[in-house]
Amino acid sequence: MIVPAYFTEDGLPKTGLSPTVDIIDISDNSVDVNDGAMSEVGQGFYKYDFAGHDSSKNYLTLADSVTLIGDERYAIGTLEDNSRIADAVHDEIIEGTLTARQIQRLVLSFIAGETIGGGTTSVIFKNQAGDKSRITLTVDENGNRSLTVLDVS
């Protein structure tokens, strides 16, 4: 995982530094990286490739520009596993009790899944694998819905 840092001097991006970074595992306060050498990206940005990153943990980072003074000397950050952030977004309830993840499953089955029963009173939209009925509609002879059953698991 890449650890970024941004440094300025007098409010302007600062290049030509040799910053270091400390990375602390906040679950047990252990220091995983001490004075790791950062490389310059450009326009005041620097990076450190944290090869020892464990995606199940959260970290605090402290990048030290070494030569700058005052508030501009340090860049503080956090590292979190992005999949946990994505899960939080996908598991957000959008409507009723349905999450964004569940709604996406339903939409995909409706748009791109197998459909059976067209022209009958029971229309079924399956997932893309064709092994799960995601949407089952009971309709009358005019296609008007009288019952909708969803399977979002």
N, C-alpha and C positions, 0 to 999 in steps of 0.2 A: 504494500500500500504506500502511496506517495504522501508524504507529509509536506504540505506547502507552508511557506511563510512569506510575508510581505514587509519590506522595510522602507522607511522614508527618512529623509533628512531635511529639516525645515519644510516639511510638508510635501516634498518632491520625491519620486521614486529614487531609491539609492542602489546603485550598481557598484560592482567591484569589491563587495564584502566577502569575508570568509566566515559566515555564520556557522554556529554549531546548534545542535538540538538535543534536548533531554526528553525522553518519552517515559511517562509514568503510567503503570497499570493501576487504575483507580480501584480495582477490586481488592488489592492487598497493599497498595501504595509502594510497590516495588518499582525500581528504576530499570526499565528494559534497555534503554539506550542512554548513555552518558557522554555528552559532548560529541555526538555524531556529526561528521562533516557534511554540510549541506552544499549543493552545487547550484550555481546561478542559472536561472532560466532566462532572465532579462526583465527590464522595466521594473526593477525592484523586487521581483519574485525569485524565490529560492526553493529548492526541494531536497528532500531526503527520502531515499527508497527504504522503507521499513520492512525488510524481508521477514523479520520475526513476528509480524502482525498476526494475532489470533483473532479471527472474526467473531468469536464469542465474547470478547472483552472490549471494554471501553478504555480509552487512554486520554491523558492530558499531555499536551506538548508545550514545551518552552524553548523557543528559538532565540538565541542570543547573537546579536550582530557583532558583539565583542567590542567594536570601536565606536559605535554611536553612543550618545549620552542621553540621559533623561528618559522620557516616555518612549522615545524612538528606538531604544536599545533592544527591547524584547518584543517578540510576537508570540502570543499565547493562543492555543487552539485545542480542539478536541478531535478525537478520531472515534467514529462509531461505524459499526458494520452497516453498510448501506442496505443490505437485504432486510434488516430490521426496520429501517425507515420505510422501505417499499412495502413490507408486510403491514405496517401501521396504516399506510395510505390505502392499500387494497382491502383491509379489514374494517375500514370506516363504513358505518351504516349510512346508506344513501337514501333509502326510502323504506318505510315500514321496518322490517327486520333484515332487509337485504343489504349485503355489503357490496362494495365496488367489485370485488373478486367474483361474487356470485352473479352479479348482473352481467359481468363480462362473459361468464360461461353461458348464460342464457342468450345473450346477443349473438355470440359466436355460433351457437347451435341453430338459432333462427336464420342467420345470414348464410352460414357455410356448412351446416350439418346436413345429415341425411333427413329427408322428409318422407313420411309414409302416411297413407290414408287420405291423400288429396281427393276431393270429390265425394268423401264419405262423411259420416257424422262424427268421426274421431280422427283428428289430425295430430300427428306426433312429429316433433322436431327432436332429432337425436344429436348427441355430441359428434365431433368429427370422426372419432373412432367408430361410431355407429353402435356402440355397446351400452349406451345409457340414454334413456328417454328424458330429455331435459324439460320439454314443454309438451304437455298433452292437452289438446283442446277438444271439448265436446261442442259441436256446432249443429244448427238446424239445417234444413234443406237450402236455405239462403246464405249459409256461411256465418250466421250470427252466433257468437259465442254464448254458451250458457254455463260453461264450467271451464276453468283453467287450473291445471295442476302443474306445479313447478318442482323440479328436482335439481337443487343447486349443490349437492354434495359432491 
